[in-house]
Amino acid sequence: MKQYKVEAFTYYSKITTDKEHIVKSSKAEIQETMDSYAKDGWTLPSTNATSFGAAVYIYLYFEKDA
C-alpha cells in the first residue's frame, strides 16, 4: 500500500521585463521541499501547474510505500 501527499505553492506574477521571474523565485523553495521529502523516502511521481489571474499554482505529488 502506498501513502500520498500533495504540496501546493502559490506564486504571483509582477510587472517586469523578466518573463522567467516566477521560475527564478520559486526554484529554491521547491527544491528544498523536494529534498526534504526525498530524505524521508518519498518519490515525486507527478507534478502539475496552473495559472489563474496573476497567480501560478504549482502542485507536487509525492508517494512512498507504507
C-alpha positions as CSV (number, residue, x, y, z in Angstrom):
1,M,0.0,0.0,0.0
2,K,1.2,3.5,-0.8
3,Q,1.0,6.8,1.1
4,Y,0.4,10.0,-0.8
5,K,1.0,13.7,-0.1
6,V,0.4,16.9,-2.0
7,E,2.4,20.1,-1.6
8,A,1.0,23.3,-3.2
9,F,2.8,26.5,-3.9
10,T,1.4,29.8,-5.0
11,Y,3.4,32.5,-6.7
12,Y,2.2,35.8,-8.0
13,S,3.2,37.5,-11.2
14,K,4.6,41.0,-11.1
15,I,5.2,43.7,-13.7
16,T,8.7,43.0,-15.0
17,T,10.6,42.5,-18.3
18,D,11.9,39.2,-16.9
19,K,9.4,36.6,-18.1
20,E,11.1,33.9,-16.0
21,H,10.9,35.7,-12.7
22,I,8.5,33.2,-11.2
23,V,10.8,30.3,-12.1
24,K,13.8,32.0,-10.6
25,S,12.0,33.0,-7.4
26,S,10.3,29.6,-6.8
27,K,13.2,27.3,-7.7
28,A,15.0,27.3,-4.3
29,E,11.8,26.8,-2.2
30,I,10.6,23.9,-4.4
31,Q,14.0,22.2,-4.4
32,E,14.2,22.5,-0.6
33,T,10.8,20.8,-0.3
34,M,11.7,18.0,-2.7
35,D,15.0,17.4,-0.9
36,S,13.2,17.2,2.4
37,Y,10.6,14.7,1.2
38,A,13.4,12.6,-0.5
39,K,15.3,12.3,2.8
40,D,12.1,10.7,4.2
41,G,11.8,8.2,1.4
42,W,9.2,10.0,-0.7
43,T,9.3,10.0,-4.5
44,L,7.9,12.6,-6.9
45,P,5.8,10.7,-9.5
46,S,3.8,13.7,-10.7
47,T,3.6,17.5,-10.8
48,N,1.1,19.9,-12.1
49,A,0.8,23.7,-12.5
50,T,-2.0,26.1,-13.4
51,S,-2.5,29.8,-13.5
52,F,-5.4,31.9,-12.6
53,G,-5.3,35.7,-12.9
54,A,-1.9,36.9,-11.6
55,A,-1.2,33.7,-9.7
56,V,0.6,30.5,-10.6
57,Y,-0.2,27.4,-8.6
58,I,2.3,24.5,-8.5
59,Y,1.5,21.1,-7.1
60,L,3.9,18.4,-6.2
61,Y,2.5,14.9,-5.7
62,F,4.6,12.6,-3.5
63,E,4.3,8.9,-2.8
64,K,6.0,6.2,-0.7
65,D,5.5,2.7,0.3
66,A,3.6,2.4,3.6
